[in-house]
Amino acid sequence: MKNYYTYIVRCSDGTFYTGYAADLKQRLATHNKAEGARYTRGRLPVSLVYQETHHSRSQAMIREAEIKKLSRLKKQELIGRFCLPEESD
């Protein structure tokens, strides 16, 4: 079964961008090549600060919409409770 991800990145200006992706590593690379969302293009580089795994695209999209409605403070609280997994390359 394919996984989908809802994620938050911190932009170079300190703002947050929330999105979803099937391949999170590739999506982050796309953002940082200025080929991702228009919002992040002028705020590079971006760094991953939060991610969730979902079993369907629709679940990831629904969660993205929920997170986007949160205040900055609530997003910071969500990020604060999250610990990124170690890179295993």
C-alpha positions as CSV (number, residue, x, y, z in Angstrom):
1,M,0.0,0.0,0.0
2,K,1.3,3.4,-1.0
3,N,1.7,6.0,1.8
4,Y,1.0,9.8,1.5
5,Y,2.4,12.5,3.7
6,T,1.1,15.7,5.1
7,Y,4.0,18.0,5.9
8,I,5.1,21.4,7.2
9,V,8.2,23.2,6.1
10,R,9.8,26.2,7.6
11,C,10.8,28.8,5.0
12,S,13.9,30.9,5.2
13,D,11.7,33.9,6.3
14,G,10.4,31.9,9.3
15,T,6.9,31.3,7.8
16,F,5.4,27.8,7.5
17,Y,4.1,26.1,4.4
18,T,1.8,23.0,4.6
19,G,1.4,20.5,1.8
20,Y,0.9,16.8,1.0
21,A,2.9,14.5,-1.2
22,A,3.4,10.8,-2.2
23,D,7.2,11.1,-2.2
24,L,8.1,13.5,0.6
25,K,11.9,13.4,-0.1
26,Q,11.4,14.3,-3.7
27,R,8.8,17.0,-2.9
28,L,11.2,18.7,-0.5
29,A,13.9,18.6,-3.2
30,T,11.4,20.1,-5.7
31,H,10.6,23.0,-3.2
32,N,14.3,23.7,-2.7
33,K,15.0,23.8,-6.5
34,A,12.3,26.6,-6.7
35,E,10.1,24.3,-8.7
36,G,7.5,23.7,-6.0
37,A,4.7,25.8,-4.7
38,R,4.8,29.5,-5.7
39,Y,4.7,30.4,-2.0
40,T,8.0,28.7,-1.2
41,R,9.9,29.8,-4.4
42,G,10.8,33.2,-2.9
43,R,11.4,31.9,0.6
44,L,14.2,29.3,0.0
45,P,15.6,27.2,1.4
46,V,12.8,25.3,3.2
47,S,13.4,22.7,5.8
48,L,11.0,19.9,7.0
49,V,9.7,20.5,10.5
50,Y,6.7,18.2,10.6
51,Q,5.3,15.2,8.8
52,E,2.4,12.7,9.2
53,T,1.9,9.5,7.2
54,H,-1.5,8.6,5.7
55,H,-2.8,5.5,3.9
56,S,-4.7,7.5,1.2
57,R,-4.3,10.7,-0.8
58,S,-7.6,11.9,0.4
59,Q,-6.6,11.5,4.1
60,A,-3.4,13.5,3.5
61,M,-5.4,16.2,1.7
62,I,-8.0,16.5,4.5
63,R,-5.3,16.7,7.1
64,E,-3.5,19.4,5.0
65,A,-6.6,21.5,5.0
66,E,-7.0,21.0,8.8
67,I,-3.5,22.1,9.5
68,K,-3.7,25.1,7.2
69,K,-6.7,26.4,9.3
70,L,-4.6,26.3,12.5
71,S,-3.1,29.5,13.9
72,R,0.7,30.0,13.8
73,L,0.8,29.3,17.5
74,K,-1.1,26.0,17.1
75,K,1.2,25.0,14.2
76,Q,4.2,25.7,16.5
77,E,2.7,23.5,19.2
78,L,2.1,20.7,16.7
79,I,5.7,21.0,15.5
80,G,7.0,21.1,19.1
81,R,5.4,17.7,19.8
82,F,6.9,16.2,16.7
83,C,10.4,14.5,16.5
84,L,11.8,14.0,13.0
85,P,13.0,10.5,12.3
86,E,16.8,10.0,11.8
87,E,18.0,10.0,8.2
88,S,18.9,6.5,7.1
89,D,20.8,6.9,3.8
